[in-house]
Each structure stands twice: as structure tokens, then as C-alpha cells.
Amino acid sequence: MSKSFKEVTEHSPSTALVVDGLNLCFRWKHAKVTDFRDQFIDTVKSLADSYKCGRIIITGDQGSSTYRKSISPTYKISRKEKYANQTEAEAQAFKEFFAEYEATMELAAETFPVLRYQGVEADDIAAYIVEKRPIFDIDKIWLISSDGDWDLLIEEQVSRFSYVSRKEFTLDNWSTHYDVTPEEFISYKCLMGDKGDDVDGYSGIGPKRAAGIVQQYGDVFEIYGRIPLEVKYKYIETLNNNPELMMLNLELMDLRTFCSEAIGSENISDIERKLCTNTKKQ
């Protein structure tokens, strides 16, 4: 059993709080608070205190992923359509929110490394930090986001806290949240897709069936190699008829494998410069 992060008695410079900046800012939008930059900073510092994090790193979306849109032009297209159909009042509210978000990121950058790049999503930046944490002298990470996609990054020393559910997602309590293992999680997601991001899954395959398929046949590569599956269920027929979909979804959803491609070499150089030179700044 790994030691709980809360049992650490002192703030450790090798323990980092990695914050999904835009995601956290939506906390105040939903509460109809329009001036939240100071509250954002206070909240981040409070979370760092709670988890004894000696380092704070802010990540942020800056537009949808150029990488994913090049693979699937319909990626997150419903969000664009939703914004296009806003009322004038809704559009003004969003304009004001994003202005405050920008001001919040500027304020945060006075104290913490803030990592944002055009056409890059915070998910990929967080994944890169997790994958490369030894080069940043980071041993443990608390991810701060309500986005369940970040659970793809959970491992022995990497956990997530959701400000929406007020729940912690850790390797130790993983089975209380999911019916698949952390290693099976990406294959499980590739079968279901992600409606929120307009990533199609297979008709008739929800959480229970996706878990069953992965547990019976293995990961997406093993499933792909065994197509056609000799099972006469309609939802299996949809899988047999289009096995390429789960391989496409792997490229869209596997943060760990494709984060470097999604970020780009120039932005990666900037991340490494900021995180390697900011280790003693805070």
C-alpha cells in the first residue's frame, strides 16, 4: 500500500500540484462570479498546502488540439456549434469570462510557471509532465481537474482531485471508481468514445460492456488482432464491422503515448526550460 500524500508532514519540493487552469476557472463561472483571479490563486495555494506540494504548475487550454483536429475534423465540433448558437447575453458572458481567465493566467504567471500554447490542450501538457517527471525533479504529483480523462495519468505517485465531486482518484482507491484496471482504462475509453469531445464510440457499448470486452479479450491491440470476435451480439457486430474506430480513438485519447506529438517540439522546449529553471522559484 502506497503512503498517502496527506501523510507527508512537510511541503516537498519534489511534490507538484499540476492544475488544469481553465477547468478550475469554470468553478467561478458556474457560480456566476466574474472577478475570480485572486480567488484562483488562493485556491491553488490552499490545495498545495493540503497536499504538501512544494511546487505549483499551472496548465491551460489555448484553443482545441490542432493535433486531434488533424486526425478527426469533427473533434469537439459540437462545442463550436454550441458557441455559435449562443444568445447575445450568453456570448457576452463568455467573452467576459475568458477575459478574466486570461487575466488570471497572467497573475498566476507572476508566481508560478504557466504552460499554455496555441492549439494545445492542458491534458497533453499534464501528460508530458507525468511522463517526464524525473527530468523535472518531480517524484509525486497531484492533478487538479474535474476532467476524468486525466485519470489516464494516475499511477503509483500520481493522483487527481476533482473540485466538482470533491473526490480523490488514486491508485489505491481506483477500484472504487472503475471496473477496469489503470492499464485497461485507455482501451475501455477507446471502445466507448467520448461524447463531450465528439469522439465516437461503438453503438451499444457503454461502461459495463466496454469493461467486459477488455477483461475478456485484452487491450485494443489484442482486440484488433482477434477481429472478428465470434460473438453474435449486435454491439459486437458494430465492433467487428469497424475495428479501425478504436485505433483512431487510441490516437485521439491516449494522452501518454501521443502527448509529445500533440504539444510539438518547440513547445516542449519551452516547457522544459520553464520547469527546469523554475524549480526553486516558488
C-alpha positions in Angstrom: 0.0 0.0 0.0 1.5 3.3 -1.0 1.8 6.1 1.5 -1.0 8.6 1.3 0.1 12.0 0.1 -1.6 13.6 3.1 0.6 11.7 5.5 3.7 13.7 4.3 4.4 16.1 7.1 6.3 18.8 5.2 5.9 20.5 1.8 8.3 18.7 -0.5 10.0 20.4 -3.5 9.7 17.2 -5.4 5.9 17.1 -4.9 4.0 19.1 -7.5 0.4 20.4 -7.8 -0.4 20.4 -11.6 -3.5 22.5 -12.2 -6.0 22.4 -15.1 -6.3 26.2 -15.2 -9.3 26.7 -17.5 -11.1 23.8 -15.9 -10.7 25.2 -12.5 -11.7 28.7 -13.6 -15.1 27.3 -14.7 -15.7 26.8 -11.0 -16.4 30.5 -10.7 -18.2 30.8 -14.0 -20.7 28.2 -12.8 -21.1 30.2 -9.6 -21.6 33.4 -11.7 -18.5 35.1 -10.2 -16.9 37.4 -12.7 -13.9 38.6 -10.8 -12.0 35.5 -9.6 -8.3 35.9 -10.3 -7.4 36.4 -6.6 -9.7 33.5 -5.6 -8.0 31.3 -8.1 -4.5 32.0 -6.7 -5.8 31.5 -3.1 -7.5 28.2 -4.1 -4.3 26.9 -5.8 -2.2 27.8 -2.8 -4.7 26.2 -0.4 -4.7 22.9 -2.4 -0.9 23.0 -2.5 -0.9 23.3 1.3 -3.4 20.4 1.7 -1.3 18.1 -0.4 2.1 19.4 0.9 3.2 20.3 -2.6 6.4 22.4 -2.8 5.8 23.2 -6.4 2.8 24.5 -8.3 2.5 24.2 -12.1 -0.5 25.8 -14.0 -1.5 24.3 -17.3 -4.2 25.8 -19.6 -6.0 25.1 -22.8 -5.4 27.6 -25.6 -7.9 26.5 -28.2 -8.7 22.9 -29.2 -6.0 20.5 -30.1 -4.6 21.1 -33.5 -3.1 17.6 -33.4 -6.5 16.0 -32.8 -8.4 18.1 -35.3 -5.9 17.0 -37.9 -6.8 13.4 -37.1 -10.6 13.9 -36.7 -12.0 17.2 -38.1 -15.2 16.7 -36.0 -13.2 16.6 -32.7 -15.1 19.0 -30.3 -17.2 20.3 -33.2 -20.3 20.4 -31.1 -18.7 23.0 -28.8 -18.1 25.3 -31.7 -21.7 24.8 -32.8 -22.9 25.5 -29.2 -21.0 28.8 -29.1 -22.3 29.8 -32.5 -25.9 29.3 -31.2 -25.4 31.4 -28.0 -27.7 34.3 -27.3 -26.1 37.8 -27.2 -26.2 37.7 -23.4 -24.5 34.3 -23.3 -21.9 35.3 -25.8 -21.1 38.5 -23.8 -20.9 36.4 -20.6 -18.4 34.0 -22.2 -16.4 36.9 -23.5 -16.1 38.4 -20.1 -15.2 35.0 -18.6 -12.4 34.4 -21.0 -11.1 37.9 -20.4 -10.9 37.2 -16.7 -9.4 33.8 -17.4 -6.6 35.5 -19.4 -6.1 38.0 -16.5 -6.0 35.1 -14.1 -3.3 33.3 -16.1 -1.2 36.5 -16.3 -1.5 36.9 -12.5 -0.6 33.3 -11.9 2.5 33.6 -14.1 3.9 36.2 -11.8 4.5 33.4 -9.2 4.2 30.0 -10.9 5.2 28.5 -14.3 2.1 28.8 -16.5 2.2 26.4 -19.5 -0.2 27.4 -22.4 0.3 27.1 -26.1 -1.9 27.8 -29.1 -3.7 24.6 -30.3 -2.5 22.6 -27.3 -4.7 21.3 -24.5 -3.9 21.1 -20.8 -4.4 17.3 -20.9 -1.3 16.8 -23.1 0.8 19.2 -21.0 -0.1 17.4 -17.8 0.6 14.0 -19.5 4.0 15.3 -20.6 4.9 16.4 -17.1 3.8 13.0 -15.7 5.7 11.1 -18.3 8.9 13.1 -17.9 8.7 14.0 -14.2 12.2 12.6 -13.4 13.8 15.3 -15.6 11.9 18.0 -13.7 12.9 16.5 -10.3 9.3 15.7 -9.5 8.5 12.5 -7.5 4.9 12.9 -6.7 2.0 14.8 -8.4 -1.5 15.9 -7.5 -3.5 16.7 -10.6 -6.3 19.3 -10.0 -9.1 18.8 -12.6 -12.7 17.7 -12.8 -11.8 16.1 -16.2 -11.9 12.3 -15.9 -9.6 12.0 -18.9 -6.8 12.9 -16.5 -7.3 9.6 -14.8 -5.3 8.1 -17.7 -2.3 9.6 -15.9 -2.9 8.0 -12.5 -0.1 5.8 -11.3 1.8 5.0 -8.0 2.8 8.6 -7.3 0.2 10.5 -9.4 -3.3 11.2 -8.2 -6.2 13.5 -9.1 -8.5 15.7 -7.1 -11.8 16.9 -8.6 -13.1 20.2 -7.2 -16.6 19.3 -8.6 -17.1 15.9 -6.9 -14.7 16.7 -4.0 -13.2 13.2 -4.6 -9.7 12.0 -4.8 -8.8 9.5 -7.5 -5.7 7.5 -6.6 -4.1 4.2 -7.4 -5.2 2.9 -4.0 -8.9 3.7 -4.5 -9.0 3.1 -8.2 -11.4 0.1 -8.0 -14.0 2.2 -6.2 -14.3 4.4 -9.3 -13.7 2.0 -12.2 -14.4 -1.7 -13.1 -11.2 -1.9 -15.2 -7.5 -1.6 -14.1 -5.5 1.6 -14.8 -3.7 -0.3 -17.6 -7.1 -1.3 -19.2 -8.5 2.2 -18.9 -7.4 3.6 -22.3 -8.8 0.5 -24.1 -12.1 0.9 -22.2 -12.3 4.5 -23.2 -11.5 3.7 -26.9 -14.5 1.4 -27.0 -16.9 3.9 -25.5 -15.6 7.1 -27.1 -16.2 10.5 -25.5 -19.4 12.3 -26.3 -18.2 15.5 -24.7 -15.3 15.7 -27.1 -17.2 14.3 -30.1 -15.2 11.1 -30.2 -17.4 8.4 -31.4 -17.7 5.1 -29.6 -19.4 1.9 -30.6 -23.2 1.8 -30.6 -24.5 -0.2 -27.7 -21.1 -0.3 -25.8 -21.3 1.6 -22.5 -19.2 1.3 -19.4 -20.3 -2.2 -18.4 -19.9 -3.8 -21.8 -16.6 -2.0 -22.5 -15.2 -3.3 -19.3 -16.4 -6.8 -20.1 -14.8 -6.7 -23.6 -11.5 -5.5 -22.3 -11.5 -8.1 -19.5 -12.3 -10.9 -21.9 -10.2 -10.0 -24.9 -7.5 -7.7 -23.7 -6.3 -4.3 -24.9 -7.2 -2.6 -28.2 -4.3 -4.2 -30.0 -5.3 -7.7 -28.8 -9.0 -7.0 -29.7 -8.0 -5.7 -33.1 -5.9 -8.8 -33.8 -8.8 -11.1 -32.9 -11.4 -9.4 -35.1 -13.9 -10.8 -36.0 -14.9 -11.7 -32.5 -17.1 -14.8 -32.7 -20.0 -13.5 -30.6 -23.4 -12.9 -32.0 -24.3 -9.7 -30.2 -25.3 -6.6 -32.2 -22.8 -4.4 -30.3 -20.0 -6.9 -31.1 -21.1 -6.8 -34.8 -20.6 -3.0 -34.7 -17.1 -3.6 -33.4 -16.3 -6.3 -36.0 -17.6 -4.1 -38.8 -15.4 -1.1 -37.8 -12.3 -2.1 -35.8 -10.4 0.9 -37.2 -12.5 3.2 -35.0 -10.9 2.0 -31.8 -7.4 2.5 -33.3 -8.4 6.1 -34.3 -9.7 6.7 -30.8 -6.4 5.5 -29.4 -4.7 8.3 -31.3 -7.2 10.8 -30.0 -7.4 9.7 -26.4 -4.1 8.1 -25.4 -2.5 11.1 -23.6 0.6 9.2 -22.5 1.6 7.9 -25.9 0.8 11.0 -28.1 1.3 14.0 -25.8 4.6 14.9 -27.4 3.1 14.9 -30.8 0.2 16.9 -29.6 2.4 19.5 -27.9 5.1 19.9 -30.6 8.9 20.1 -30.2 9.1 23.9 -29.9 6.5 24.0 -27.1 8.2 21.0 -25.4 11.5 23.0 -25.3 9.6 25.9 -23.6 8.1 23.5 -21.0 11.5 22.1 -20.2 13.0 25.5 -20.0 10.3 26.8 -17.6 10.1 23.7 -15.4 13.9 23.2 -15.1 14.6 26.8 -14.4 11.6 27.3 -12.0 12.4 24.5 -9.6 13.5 27.0 -6.9 11.3 30.0 -7.8 8.3 29.2 -5.6 
